[in-house]
Amino acid sequence: MLAKQVLKQRVLSKLKTNILVLLIGLFAFGYGIFDLIKNINDPTLVIFSIILITISLIISIFNIYFIWGITKDLIDLKKDIVYETTSKFIKYSKKDKNKLTYTNQVFLDLKTKSELILFVDGIIHNSTYKIIYLKRSKIGVPIEKI
């Protein structure tokens, strides 16, 4: 039960971060539209505004996609739909030396022998864990070390 609460907190944190980035992107998009209308006669500012609008629109669309997936995961978590795996932590890209955090974590599912990419904190390389995770955001929490 405690692991699901930790999982919920991690997902809510990621949701808040994505909403903040979406708002920044929408603000930049709005500023780009305003700047385009205001400086329509200056070709360099028009090009700058078009680039700003394009980049902020792409960032906003990606964040809407991420927010949609995280929201679906929160709905699943509320319905008590979580996925569980017994996996061995086999690969990673980079280790943060200040805490036990790795990037691009790859786990080998011991039942299906398939690889899973999950975001799990507080684990040790080459160890086996029972992990609960959410399908779309791939955020996981270790339940026990095996």
C-alpha positions as CSV (number, residue, x, y, z in Angstrom):
1,M,0.0,0.0,0.0
2,L,2.8,2.4,0.8
3,A,4.5,1.6,-2.5
4,K,1.4,2.7,-4.4
5,Q,1.3,6.0,-2.4
6,V,5.0,6.6,-3.4
7,L,4.1,5.7,-7.0
8,K,1.2,8.2,-6.9
9,Q,3.5,11.0,-5.5
10,R,6.1,10.4,-8.2
11,V,3.5,10.4,-11.0
12,L,1.9,13.6,-9.6
13,S,5.3,15.2,-9.4
14,K,5.9,14.4,-13.1
15,L,2.5,15.7,-14.0
16,K,3.1,19.0,-12.3
17,T,6.4,19.4,-14.1
18,N,4.8,18.7,-17.5
19,I,2.0,21.1,-16.8
20,L,4.6,23.8,-15.9
21,V,6.5,23.2,-19.1
22,L,3.3,23.3,-21.1
23,L,2.4,26.6,-19.6
24,I,5.8,28.0,-20.4
25,G,5.4,26.7,-24.0
26,L,2.0,28.3,-24.3
27,F,3.3,31.6,-23.0
28,A,6.1,31.5,-25.5
29,F,3.6,30.7,-28.2
30,G,1.4,33.6,-27.2
31,Y,4.4,36.0,-27.1
32,G,5.5,34.8,-30.5
33,I,2.1,35.5,-32.0
34,F,2.0,39.0,-30.3
35,D,5.5,39.8,-31.5
36,L,4.7,38.6,-35.0
37,I,1.6,40.9,-35.2
38,K,3.5,43.8,-33.6
39,N,6.6,43.6,-35.8
40,I,5.1,42.5,-39.1
41,N,7.2,45.0,-41.1
42,D,10.6,43.8,-39.8
43,P,11.7,40.6,-41.6
44,T,14.3,39.5,-39.0
45,L,11.8,39.7,-36.2
46,V,9.2,37.9,-38.3
47,I,11.6,35.0,-38.8
48,F,12.5,35.0,-35.1
49,S,8.8,35.0,-34.2
50,I,8.0,32.1,-36.6
51,I,10.8,30.1,-35.1
52,L,9.7,30.8,-31.6
53,I,6.1,29.9,-32.5
54,T,7.2,26.7,-34.1
55,I,9.4,25.5,-31.3
56,S,6.9,26.4,-28.5
57,L,4.1,24.7,-30.4
58,I,6.2,21.5,-30.7
59,I,7.1,21.6,-27.0
60,S,3.4,22.2,-26.1
61,I,2.2,19.3,-28.3
62,F,4.7,16.9,-26.7
63,N,3.7,18.0,-23.3
64,I,0.0,17.5,-24.0
65,Y,0.9,14.0,-25.1
66,F,2.8,13.3,-21.9
67,I,0.1,14.9,-19.7
68,W,-2.5,12.7,-21.4
69,G,-0.5,9.5,-20.7
70,I,0.2,10.5,-17.1
71,T,-3.5,11.3,-16.6
72,K,-4.4,7.9,-17.9
73,D,-1.9,6.3,-15.5
74,L,-3.4,8.2,-12.6
75,I,-6.9,6.9,-13.5
76,D,-5.4,3.4,-13.7
77,L,-3.8,3.9,-10.3
78,K,-7.1,5.1,-8.8
79,K,-8.7,2.0,-10.2
80,D,-5.9,0.0,-8.6
81,I,-4.5,-1.1,-12.0
82,V,-0.7,-1.4,-11.6
83,Y,1.7,-3.7,-13.3
84,E,4.1,-5.9,-11.3
85,T,7.3,-7.5,-12.5
86,T,10.2,-9.4,-11.0
87,S,13.1,-8.1,-12.9
88,K,16.9,-7.8,-12.8
89,F,18.4,-4.3,-13.3
90,I,20.9,-5.0,-16.2
91,K,21.8,-1.8,-18.0
92,Y,21.9,2.0,-17.5
93,S,23.5,5.0,-19.2
94,K,24.6,7.3,-16.4
95,K,24.8,7.2,-12.6
96,D,24.2,10.1,-10.3
97,K,26.9,10.0,-7.7
98,N,25.0,11.9,-5.0
99,K,22.1,9.4,-4.8
100,L,21.2,6.0,-6.1
101,T,19.7,7.2,-9.4
102,Y,20.5,5.9,-12.9
103,T,19.3,7.1,-16.3
104,N,17.9,4.9,-19.1
105,Q,17.4,1.9,-16.8
106,V,16.8,-1.4,-18.5
107,F,15.4,-4.4,-16.6
108,L,15.2,-8.0,-17.6
109,D,11.8,-9.5,-16.8
110,L,12.7,-12.9,-15.3
111,K,9.4,-14.5,-16.4
112,T,9.1,-13.4,-20.0
113,K,12.9,-12.7,-20.6
114,S,12.0,-9.4,-22.2
115,E,13.6,-6.1,-21.5
116,L,11.7,-3.2,-19.8
117,I,12.7,0.4,-19.6
118,L,11.5,1.8,-16.3
119,F,12.3,4.8,-14.1
120,V,12.9,3.5,-10.6
121,D,14.8,5.2,-7.8
122,G,16.8,3.7,-5.0
123,I,18.0,0.5,-6.7
124,I,21.4,-1.1,-7.2
125,H,22.8,-2.4,-10.5
126,N,22.8,-6.2,-11.2
127,S,20.2,-6.7,-8.4
128,T,16.8,-8.3,-8.8
129,Y,13.7,-6.5,-7.5
130,K,9.9,-7.0,-7.4
131,I,8.7,-3.7,-8.9
132,I,5.3,-2.1,-9.4
133,Y,5.0,0.3,-12.3
134,L,2.6,2.2,-14.5
135,K,2.1,1.3,-18.2
136,R,2.4,4.7,-20.0
137,S,4.8,6.8,-17.8
138,K,7.0,3.8,-17.0
139,I,7.5,5.1,-13.5
140,G,8.2,2.3,-11.0
141,V,8.7,1.7,-7.3
142,P,10.6,-1.3,-5.9
143,I,8.6,-3.4,-3.5
144,E,11.3,-5.8,-2.4
145,K,14.8,-6.8,-3.3
146,I,15.1,-10.5,-4.2
